[in-house]
Amino acid sequence: MCLSIPSKVVKISEDKTMCTVDTMGVQRDANLMMMDDEDVKVGDYVLLHIGFVMNKIDETEALRSIDTYKEILELMNEEERKKVILEDDECPARAT
């Protein structure tokens, strides 16, 4: 199963095709081409899938989800934590 950690938009490119998001302290670039123009703004929380912003989510719900992820991460060792956070939007394709 693939889960996406809510990420906060911290920067949007001038052409509005890319953004920088912060996922629990880790920043990465994400593509905005799947979203309508002007739909995502700095400060919004979004969910990513394979590097693309797929949808915007409510801040309250995002913060609640982040708190839950933090509880889960506390149960993992350091290597597992880093992997989950760094690779959260790189869900592998599954053969059926």
N, C-alpha and C positions, 0 to 999 in steps of 0.2 A: 504494500500500500504506500502511496506517496502522500505526504502531508506537506503543506506549505505554511511556513511561519510568517505571520503578518510582518510586513516591512514598511518603514516610514520613508516617504519620498523626501529627499533632502536637496535635490537639484534636478532641474529639467533643462535639457539642451535648448539652444535658441530655436532650432527647427522643430522642437517638440516631438522628436522621434525616439529619443532616449532619455533616461533619467538615471539618477544615482539614488539607490535606496540603502537604508540602514536596517540590517537584520540583527537585532540584539548586539549591536556594536561592530558588526562586520559590514563594511560598505562594498557594494558591487553595482555595476551598470545593468540596466534592464531596458528592454525594448518596449516602446509605447505604441507600436503600430497596430496592436489589437484593440486599442481603446479609441473612442471618439475624440476628436480634437477638443481641447479645452476641458476634458472630463477629469483629468488628474492634475492636481496642483501640489506644490511644495507643502508638506505637512500632512498630506493624505496618507492613509494606510492602504496598502495594496497586497494582493496575493500574486505570486509569480509561479510560472510553470515553464520550465526549460528556457529561462532567460527572458520571457515575455510577461509583461503585466497583463493579467487576465481579468481582474476585477478590483474594484475599490471596495473597502469595507469600512463600516462604522468604527470610529475611534474607540468607543467603549467596548465593543466586541473584540477589537484588535488587542486592546490592553488586557482584557480578560483571557484571551487565547495565549498571549505572551506569558502571563502569570502561570498558566497551566503548563506551558512548555518549560518554564523555569523549574517547576516542581519535578517534571520528568527528568530534566537535565541533572538535577541534584542527585538522582539515583544512578547516573552514569559515571564512568571514569573519564578522565580528562581527554583522552584520545577519542572516545565515543562522542563526547560533547562537541569537540572541534569539527568532527566529521559531519554531525547532524546539522550544525549551523552553517558550515561552509558549503555543504552540498544539498541544502534543503530544496533548491529549485531545479535540481538535476535528476529528476525522477526517471529511472530507466524504463525503456519500453519493455512490456511484458508479453511474452508469447502466450497465446491461449490454446 
